[in-house]
Amino acid sequence: MRFILLPGHRYDTVGVAPLIRGLRFDALLADKAFDSSWIIDEMNERGAGICISQRPQRKTPLEIDGDMYTWRHLIENFFCKLREFKRIAMRSDKTDTSFAAMISACAAIINSR
């Protein structure tokens, strides 16, 4: 599993292209920030399933698999739990390395509950 963590207030789709380059996968589970035409076109070319919570402005809604949407929801709940930690929510770490380390530490605490 590969993660690309973006520092501070960067737009989420900036990190998608390097994250998926050379990687094979069957589906993309994402939130509204990733509801972008180029991402959806890329997934269709790869034959990957798409489960993206869609923006209300989308003219033609995508068909979404209900089971995949359940998985996406579980992941979204995990991120909500991560945001309970102020340092994660505020993105106060100055480097990608320290931010990644803090996410790992918080994930361990959440898993131990």
Backbone as CSV, one residue per row, in Angstrom:
resi,resn,N_x,N_y,N_z,CA_x,CA_y,CA_z,C_x,C_y,C_z
1,MET,0.852,-1.172,0.000,0.000,0.000,0.000,0.893,1.229,0.000
2,ARG,0.563,2.210,-0.859,1.341,3.442,-0.929,0.461,4.608,-0.522
3,PHE,1.041,5.535,0.201,0.343,6.752,0.594,1.153,7.945,0.120
4,ILE,0.455,8.952,-0.349,1.095,10.225,-0.612,0.385,11.231,0.265
5,LEU,1.121,11.822,1.162,0.544,12.787,2.086,0.903,14.190,1.619
6,LEU,-0.100,14.999,1.501,0.119,16.357,1.029,0.169,17.305,2.213
7,PRO,1.173,18.164,2.282,1.268,19.086,3.409,0.241,20.211,3.304
8,GLY,-0.191,20.658,4.442,-1.016,21.853,4.531,-2.270,21.854,3.700
9,HIS,-2.507,22.936,3.036,-3.761,23.163,2.337,-3.583,23.034,0.827
10,ARG,-3.264,21.846,0.361,-3.118,21.583,-1.072,-4.376,20.904,-1.563
11,TYR,-4.740,21.136,-2.805,-5.916,20.510,-3.385,-5.667,19.020,-3.538
12,ASP,-6.620,18.189,-3.161,-6.427,16.741,-3.085,-6.046,16.078,-4.410
13,THR,-6.586,16.535,-5.524,-6.324,15.863,-6.792,-4.890,16.038,-7.278
14,VAL,-4.126,16.948,-6.687,-2.732,17.162,-7.078,-1.916,15.884,-6.868
15,GLY,-2.213,15.133,-5.824,-1.424,13.949,-5.502,-1.891,12.670,-6.147
16,VAL,-2.974,12.691,-6.907,-3.531,11.454,-7.472,-2.640,10.875,-8.561
17,ALA,-2.222,11.672,-9.518,-1.436,11.162,-10.646,-0.169,10.432,-10.190
18,PRO,0.663,11.016,-9.298,1.843,10.265,-8.853,1.485,9.039,-8.020
19,LEU,0.373,9.081,-7.340,-0.027,7.958,-6.496,-0.408,6.738,-7.319
20,ILE,-1.104,6.939,-8.437,-1.607,5.796,-9.215,-0.688,5.411,-10.377
21,ARG,0.354,6.199,-10.647,1.266,5.899,-11.752,1.922,4.540,-11.546
22,GLY,1.780,3.659,-12.518,2.415,2.347,-12.465,1.797,1.383,-11.473
23,LEU,0.639,1.698,-10.946,-0.008,0.871,-9.935,-1.242,0.200,-10.531
24,ARG,-1.424,-1.076,-10.247,-2.622,-1.786,-10.708,-3.580,-1.948,-9.541
25,PHE,-4.856,-1.659,-9.773,-5.878,-1.821,-8.745,-7.225,-2.018,-9.428
26,ASP,-8.187,-2.522,-8.664,-9.495,-2.852,-9.221,-10.534,-1.765,-9.017
27,ALA,-10.329,-0.888,-8.039,-11.340,0.135,-7.756,-10.711,1.339,-7.072
28,LEU,-11.373,2.474,-7.220,-10.985,3.701,-6.538,-12.136,4.109,-5.631
29,LEU,-11.878,4.171,-4.334,-12.854,4.619,-3.349,-12.424,6.005,-2.902
30,ALA,-13.276,7.010,-3.099,-12.847,8.373,-2.813,-14.028,9.248,-2.417
31,ASP,-13.711,10.439,-1.908,-14.765,11.379,-1.539,-14.945,12.424,-2.641
32,LYS,-15.769,13.416,-2.382,-16.146,14.412,-3.393,-14.964,15.177,-3.967
33,ALA,-13.907,15.320,-3.197,-12.740,16.059,-3.678,-12.120,15.400,-4.908
34,PHE,-12.369,14.113,-5.111,-11.790,13.372,-6.229,-12.780,13.175,-7.372
35,ASP,-13.918,13.845,-7.317,-14.916,13.769,-8.380,-14.481,14.705,-9.506
36,SER,-13.504,14.245,-10.266,-12.918,15.026,-11.346,-13.002,14.213,-12.634
37,SER,-13.297,14.856,-13.723,-13.473,14.150,-15.001,-12.220,13.398,-15.417
38,TRP,-11.029,13.988,-15.220,-9.814,13.300,-15.657,-9.548,12.052,-14.827
39,ILE,-9.907,12.080,-13.541,-9.723,10.888,-12.699,-10.682,9.796,-13.134
40,ILE,-11.925,10.150,-13.391,-12.925,9.172,-13.810,-12.558,8.584,-15.175
41,ASP,-12.095,9.422,-16.102,-11.650,8.929,-17.411,-10.487,7.956,-17.266
42,GLU,-9.544,8.291,-16.390,-8.387,7.411,-16.141,-8.840,6.062,-15.588
43,MET,-9.788,6.067,-14.652,-10.283,4.816,-14.076,-11.019,3.980,-15.131
44,ASN,-11.784,4.636,-15.987,-12.484,3.918,-17.056,-11.505,3.282,-18.035
45,GLU,-10.411,3.989,-18.375,-9.390,3.428,-19.254,-8.734,2.200,-18.629
46,ARG,-8.531,2.236,-17.330,-7.895,1.113,-16.623,-8.866,-0.030,-16.353
47,GLY,-10.163,0.230,-16.484,-11.163,-0.788,-16.172,-11.394,-0.942,-14.676
48,ALA,-11.029,0.075,-13.912,-11.193,0.039,-12.454,-12.591,0.516,-12.078
49,GLY,-13.136,-0.078,-11.027,-14.420,0.369,-10.512,-14.277,1.744,-9.880
50,ILE,-15.361,2.495,-9.886,-15.328,3.846,-9.341,-16.392,3.968,-8.261
51,CYS,-15.965,4.400,-7.083,-16.903,4.663,-5.996,-16.510,6.007,-5.378
52,ILE,-17.061,7.056,-5.959,-16.749,8.407,-5.531,-18.039,9.077,-5.082
53,SER,-18.021,9.636,-3.888,-19.150,10.447,-3.440,-19.189,11.666,-4.351
54,GLN,-20.271,11.828,-5.081,-20.297,12.793,-6.181,-20.743,14.179,-5.758
55,ARG,-20.180,15.163,-6.459,-20.587,16.549,-6.241,-21.988,16.761,-6.796
56,PRO,-22.772,17.610,-6.164,-24.130,17.859,-6.660,-24.150,18.506,-8.047
57,GLN,-23.056,19.147,-8.465,-23.014,19.813,-9.767,-22.821,18.844,-10.930
58,ARG,-22.545,17.567,-10.653,-22.304,16.592,-11.725,-23.553,16.446,-12.579
59,LYS,-23.402,16.655,-13.891,-24.548,16.611,-14.808,-25.062,15.198,-15.029
60,THR,-24.140,14.228,-15.158,-24.546,12.833,-15.337,-23.983,12.019,-14.182
61,PRO,-24.828,11.649,-13.219,-24.346,10.878,-12.061,-23.755,9.531,-12.472
62,LEU,-22.738,9.109,-11.749,-22.108,7.815,-11.988,-22.887,6.721,-11.270
63,GLU,-22.920,5.545,-11.866,-23.514,4.398,-11.172,-22.484,3.867,-10.182
64,ILE,-22.943,3.620,-8.951,-22.031,3.197,-7.892,-22.504,1.871,-7.307
65,ASP,-21.565,0.955,-7.106,-21.832,-0.326,-6.474,-22.099,-0.097,-4.987
66,GLY,-23.204,-0.610,-4.478,-23.578,-0.403,-3.073,-22.579,-0.979,-2.086
67,ASP,-22.018,-2.157,-2.398,-21.024,-2.765,-1.513,-19.759,-1.919,-1.443
68,MET,-19.310,-1.441,-2.586,-18.124,-0.581,-2.584,-18.381,0.703,-1.817
69,TYR,-19.593,1.232,-1.911,-19.904,2.457,-1.191,-19.837,2.222,0.319
70,THR,-20.218,1.033,0.769,-20.106,0.676,2.183,-18.641,0.705,2.617
71,TRP,-17.738,0.172,1.804,-16.305,0.196,2.118,-15.813,1.631,2.201
72,ARG,-16.231,2.459,1.235,-15.825,3.856,1.232,-16.275,4.547,2.507
73,HIS,-17.486,4.218,2.946,-18.032,4.814,4.167,-17.199,4.416,5.393
74,LEU,-16.762,3.165,5.465,-15.923,2.713,6.581,-14.597,3.482,6.610
75,ILE,-14.012,3.694,5.449,-12.767,4.444,5.365,-12.993,5.891,5.795
76,GLU,-14.103,6.472,5.348,-14.437,7.857,5.722,-14.596,7.977,7.243
77,ASN,-15.209,6.972,7.872,-15.356,6.981,9.331,-13.998,6.943,10.023
78,PHE,-13.046,6.183,9.454,-11.709,6.126,10.030,-11.046,7.505,9.977
79,PHE,-11.194,8.201,8.849,-10.613,9.541,8.745,-11.271,10.507,9.726
80,CYS,-12.550,10.328,9.985,-13.216,11.166,10.992,-12.606,10.930,12.370
81,LYS,-12.293,9.667,12.675,-11.651,9.355,13.947,-10.248,9.953,14.013
82,LEU,-9.532,9.959,12.873,-8.206,10.574,12.845,-8.283,12.066,13.156
83,ARG,-9.325,12.716,12.682,-9.464,14.161,12.881,-9.788,14.533,14.317
84,GLU,-10.073,13.539,15.168,-10.267,13.816,16.594,-8.954,14.274,17.228
85,PHE,-7.852,13.946,16.591,-6.546,14.357,17.084,-6.248,15.737,16.501
86,LYS,-6.123,16.719,17.369,-6.000,18.114,16.943,-4.837,18.327,15.973
87,ARG,-3.720,17.679,16.239,-2.533,17.880,15.407,-2.772,17.408,13.971
88,ILE,-3.569,16.349,13.800,-3.919,15.863,12.465,-4.918,16.821,11.815
89,ALA,-5.945,17.197,12.570,-6.998,18.062,12.033,-6.448,19.412,11.586
90,MET,-5.503,19.951,12.331,-4.946,21.269,12.020,-3.805,21.199,11.000
91,ARG,-3.319,19.986,10.713,-2.172,19.783,9.815,-1.003,20.666,10.234
92,SER,-0.684,20.595,11.511,0.339,21.490,12.054,1.764,21.005,11.814
93,ASP,1.946,19.787,11.325,3.297,19.303,11.042,3.853,20.004,9.818
94,LYS,5.137,20.318,9.881,5.753,21.095,8.799,6.292,20.232,7.667
95,THR,6.560,18.959,7.931,7.117,18.101,6.879,6.202,16.909,6.637
96,ASP,6.314,16.341,5.439,5.537,15.157,5.094,5.882,13.985,6.008
97,THR,7.154,13.871,6.355,7.613,12.760,7.190,6.985,12.815,8.581
98,SER,6.993,13.984,9.201,6.417,14.090,10.543,4.895,13.923,10.502
99,PHE,4.242,14.384,9.428,2.798,14.212,9.289,2.455,12.731,9.127
100,ALA,3.232,12.007,8.319,3.017,10.573,8.131,3.234,9.813,9.436
101,ALA,4.268,10.198,10.196,4.535,9.546,11.474,3.389,9.775,12.453
102,MET,2.838,10.983,12.470,1.727,11.287,13.369,0.477,10.505,12.972
103,ILE,0.229,10.363,11.688,-0.915,9.566,11.247,-0.753,8.112,11.683
104,SER,0.455,7.575,11.544,0.712,6.194,11.975,0.495,6.033,13.483
105,ALA,0.976,6.986,14.256,0.819,6.911,15.710,-0.657,6.994,16.099
106,CYS,-1.387,7.912,15.488,-2.827,8.058,15.791,-3.613,6.830,15.344
107,ALA,-3.242,6.263,14.201,-3.914,5.044,13.726,-3.704,3.891,14.708
108,ALA,-2.499,3.807,15.277,-2.220,2.765,16.274,-3.094,2.968,17.519
109,ILE,-3.262,4.207,17.928,-4.103,4.485,19.099,-5.562,4.125,18.805
110,ILE,-6.046,4.499,17.630,-7.422,4.170,17.244,-7.612,2.662,17.190
111,ASN,-6.634,1.943,16.648,-6.731,0.488,16.535,-6.717,-0.189,17.905
112,SER,-6.058,0.433,18.884,-5.980,-0.189,20.218,-7.224,0.044,21.069
113,ARG,-8.130,0.917,20.640,-9.327,1.213,21.425,-10.283,0.057,21.450
